């Protein structure tokens, strides 16, 4: 769910649960100060729980139901659910700088700056004995100084989906290297059909993922590593793919929506597991998926592991209640985790036992995605923050779309990224 989402007119604002009763604040400012619960309730504490505005129908109602269930079991703790529309990242970043910021909120990443500023708090006790039931590669980017600062709530694998009938018609096999991948895209480009859709700029996540598939994650601990012949080689190949005009660009929706694959505007598309139900409804069994192929003999196949995590504001006045709530909802309550991930959209529950028990993930393309994620899943390194990444993103655009010299451009960008990374606190 860490991508742009369609909006379906969901309710705006927040709802407060007090001893099982809902007090609606719909239509009000979701950033408004949490109000004191009504005197009729037994609650002594009110927690403010922020979500970004999910586009999947039923998610807001589910969040409200979980809060109500928690308050029913813990009448002394009220939960105000705030559904935050618009630029969620900007809003939570500003809100946690104030005394009235959320007690519990969701993010994609946890940086050392957040830890240093006490915008998050360690959650090892929240994970407890169940920590071993979470995929270590999903937890690792949220771990600083040996402490875990987030609990996963959504796991979103992203990989290459393709139309089986179009592969068969063109005589194309599932590629096993980037060269074969590019050749398949060329062969599948015919008439109004493009071979590949990765985003409307023609680059998408491949600027990061193709170097990953060639054995370089761009940053290693506190060292920028993308000033490297392997990255030059990967981006040169990506430029060749772009210049061959086989990538769909300027489509009516972007990469996160499977419409291009469904309509046949592209024969392959980089998209997430969340698209499986929509593709199944429209295409039946005429689609499958594979990881981004290993670039070459020394590379690796790549499934990008996205998702959302829950954190607790380290400056919360209700720290004990907030951590109790997060443990109840995102560690102990596997039924709610399965409902949240598979009842409205299509994602992997973060606890391995819950994912393995989910019938919807045991067959067809979903099972194949699960197996690919377990074997080839790669999580973005924690220190690859948006600020550190920006010089690299600019370099990729210059190399792929503006014919900039790859080695020189990457060397110059790497210095800027390293300067930014050196300012990140050491924990």
N, C-alpha and C positions, 0 to 999 in steps of 0.2 A: 504493500500500500504506500510505498514511499515514492509515488509518482503523481502527476496531475490526475484529478478524478472528475468525472462528470458530476454535475449537480442535479439533484432530482427534487428540488424544492423542499428539502428537509427543514424541520423547525429550527429556528435560530434561537440563541439565548441559552438559558440554563434552567435546570429543575433541581430543587432542593428536597432531599428526602429526610424527614424527621420522624423517627420512631415509626417508620413504615408509611407515613403520609407524604404525598407529593405536593409541594408548593411551587407552582409554575411561575417562571419569570420570563416566559417566551415573549419575544419581541423586544425585550430590553437589551441594554448594552451588555454583551457577554463579558466585557472587561470591567464591569462595574464592581465595586467593593462588595464582598460577600456580606449579606445582611444577617443579623442575629435571628436564629430560628424562633418560631412562635413559642410562646410560653407554655402552650398546651403539650408540647413534646417533652420527652424525657432526656433529650440529648444535652450533654454537657459540652460537646465539642462539635464543630462543623468543619468538615474537610471540603476543600474546593478541588475538584478533579477536572482537569482540562483534557479535551480531545480535539484534534483537528477535525474539520468537517468531512467525514467520510462520505463518498458518493454512493455507497452500496445501500440500497433500500433496506431499512430495518435495523441498521447499526445503531442509530441514536436511541431507538426504543430499547434495544438490547442493553446499551450502556445504562440507561435509566433503570431497567429491571435489575441489573446486577447491583446497582447502588441500593435499590430498595431491599433486595434480599440481604445485603450486608447489614443494613440498618435494622432490619427485622431481627437478625441474629445478634446485633450489637446495639441495643436501643440508646446507649449513651453517646453514640457517634452518628451524627448526621452527615450526609454526603450531598454536596451541591455539584451536579454534573454540568459543566460548561462546554458547549459545542461551539468551537471557535471557527468562524468562516474567514475566508480571504487568506492573507499572507500569515499563516500560522507561525512560521519560524520567527518572523519579525515581532509578532505579538508576544510569544512566550519569552523571547529574549529580553524585551522591554519589561514585561511583567515581573520576572524574577529579580529585577533590580529594586523592586519596591517591597515594603512590608506586607502588601496585600496580594502578593503573587500566589499562584496555585500551590497547594500542598503536594499534589501529585499531578504529573503531566507526562505527555509522551513526546519522544524525540526520535530521530534517526541515529544520531551520533552523540557521544559523550567525549568532550575534549578535556585536556588537562586544565585549560582556562576555567571550564565549568567546575571542575573539582576544586581548584584553587579559590574560586569565588564562592564556594559552598552553595552552588546552585543545584548540586546533587549531593547525596549522602551514601556511604557504603551500604550495600544490601546483602552482604554475605549471610547475615543471620536470617534475612527474609528468604533467601534461597534454601538455606538450611541443608538437611540431608538430601533434599531433592536436587541439589545442584548437579549431581552426576547424571540426572535425567535430562539435562539441557546439553545441546550440541556444543562442545568446547569451542569450535571455530566461530560460533555465533556469539558466545560470551566474551571471547578474547578481546575484541575491539573496545569493550566497555570496562576493561580491567586495567587499573592503574595502581602501581605500588603494591601489587598483590591483592588488591581489594576490587570487588565487582560493584559497579555503580548503577546497574540497570538490570531489569528483568525483561526478557523478550516477551512480546505479546503477539506478534505477527511475524512469520517467516515467509518471504516472497522470493522464490527462485526465478531467475530470468535466464532464458536460453533461446535457441533458434527453433521456431515452429515452421512447418512446411506442409504444403499440399501434396499428399501422396500421389494423387492422380496426375498432377502436373509434372512431378518427378518421373513418373512412369512414362508419360507421353513424350517427354524430352530425352528419355533414356539416361537419366541422371541418378547416380547412387548417392547415398549419404556420404558427404565428404569426410575425409580423415586427416586433412591438413588444410592450412589456410589457402595454399595454392589450388587445391581441389575445390574449396569453398568458393573462391573467386571464379574459377572456371565454371562451376555450377551456376553461379549468378549470371554469367555471360550467356550460357546456353539456355537458361530459362527466360531470358529477356527476348520478348518477341511481340511485335505489334504494340498494343497498349499495356502489355504486361511487363513489369520489371522483375528482375530476378530476386531483388532483396529490398526490404524496407527496414531501416534501423533508426529512422528519425527524419524529420523534414529538412534537416541540414545536410543529409547524406553521410553524416559521421556518427551521430548519436554516441552511445557508450563504447563504440568500437575503438575510439581514440585511447581509451583506458584499457579495454579488454584484450585487444590484439597484442599489446606489449605483455600483458599478463600471460597470454597463451604462448609467448616466446620466452617466458621464464623471468620476467622483470616486473615486480609489483610497484615500481616507480619510487617507492620509499621503503627503506629498511631501517627500522627503529628510528633514530634521529638523523639519518643520512638520506638525502635525495639521491636516487640511483638512476634517474632516467637519462642522464647524460652518458649514454651507453650504446655501443654498436647494435645491441639486440633491439633497442627501442628504435634506433634509426632504421634498421631492417624492417621492423614491424610497420612503422609509419610510412615507409616508402612503398610497401606492399598495399597499405590502406589507400595511399594516394593513387596507386595503379587501379585499384578497385573503383575508386571515386571517378577517375578520369575515363574509365571505360563506359560510363553512363549506364550502369546496370542497377543503380540504386534509385528507388522511388523517392522523389522529393516534392514538397509543396502539396502533399495530400490533404484532404479535408479534415482528417484527424491525425494525431501524432502516434508515435511508436507504441504507446501504452494501450491503445485501442486496437483490437484485432480486425477492424473493418477492412483494412487493405488486403489481408490474407483471405478473409471471407469472400470478398468480392472478386478476387483474382487479380487485383491491381498489382499484387506482388506474389511471387511463388514461395518466398521465404520471408519471415519477419522475426526480428528480435522483439520478444514480448515476454510478459511474466505469466506465472501459473494462474494468476487471477482470470486470465482470458479463456481458460479451458471450458467452463460451462457455456459461454457464448459461442465458441467455435463448435462445440458438440451440438448445440441446438441448431446451428446453421449448416454444418458440414457433415454431421454424423461421424463416421469413422475415417473421413477423408483428410486427416491431418495427423501429424506426429511431431516429435521434437528431438533435438540432439544438442549437446553442448557445443559451444564455439570450439572448433577443432584445434588441436595443438598446432602451433604455427609451423613447427618442423620437428625433426627428431629429438631435439633437446627441450621441447616445449611441453605444455600440458593442456588438456581440455579444460574449459572454463564454464561453470554455471555461476552467475553472479548472485550472491545471497543478500537480498535486500530485506527490508522489514522495519517494524517499529518496536520500540522498547518503552517501558514505564520507568520513570525515575521519581524520586522523592526529593523535594526541595530541602536542601540542607539547612535553610534558615526558617523552615516551617516552625510555627509555635506549637504544632501538634505532631511532632516527629514520631512519637510512639504510636499514636493512632494511625498516622499515615502509613507507616511500615506494616502495621497489623492489617490494614486494608489491602495493601498491595500483595502481601503474602496470601491473604484469603482469596483474592481474585485471580492473581496471575501465577500462583504456585500451587496452592492446595486445590483450587476449584477447576479440575480438568474438564468437567462438563461445560463450564462457562467458556473455557479456552477453545474447546471443540466447537461450541455454538458460535463463538465470535469469529473463528476462522473459516468455518464451513457452512454456517447457517444462512449467510447473507452474500458473502463473496466466496472466494476459493483460494485459501492459503493454507500453510502448514502450521498446525498448533506447535508451539515452541517446545513443549515437553515431548521427548521422544516416545514415551509410552502412550501419550494421547494421540500422537500422529500415527503410530503403528496400529492403534486400535480403531482408527477412523475408516469405516467401510468405503467412504467416497474416495479414499486414497489408495485403495487396494487393486484397482482395475484400470485398464485402458491407459490413455495418455497420462492421467494423474499418477499412476504407479510408475510409469517410465520417468516422469519428472522427478518423483521422489527418489528413485534409484540414482538418477543422474546427479541430483543435489547431494545425496549422501556420499557419492564417490568423487564428484568433481567440483563440489561447492567451494567457492572462494569468497571470503568476506573482505571488503575494503579495509586496508590498514587504518588503524585509529588515527594516526597522525596525518593522514591524507585529508586534511580539513579543507573546506572550500577556499580559504585564503591561500593555503599552500598549493592547492590544485590550480588556481586561476592562471598563473604564468604558464603552466603546462597546457591548459586548455587553449590559451591564446596561441601557443606554439603549434599545437596540432592543427588549428584552423589555418595558420599561416603556411604550414607545410603542405597540407592536403589540398587547400583551396586556392592558395596564392603563390604556389611554386617557390616558397622559401627554402633555403638550403637546410636540410634536416639536421646535420651535425652541428652547424653553427647556431641555428635557432634553438635547439635543445640545450646546448651548452650555456647560452645566455639566459634562457628561462630557468635552468637548474640553479644558477646562482641566485636569482630572485627568490625562487622557492626555498632555497636553503637559508637565505637571510630571514625569511618569515618563520621558517621552522625553528631557527635558533632562538627566536623570541618566545617560543612556547615553553611554559614552565616545566621543569623536571620534577617528577613526583617520586 
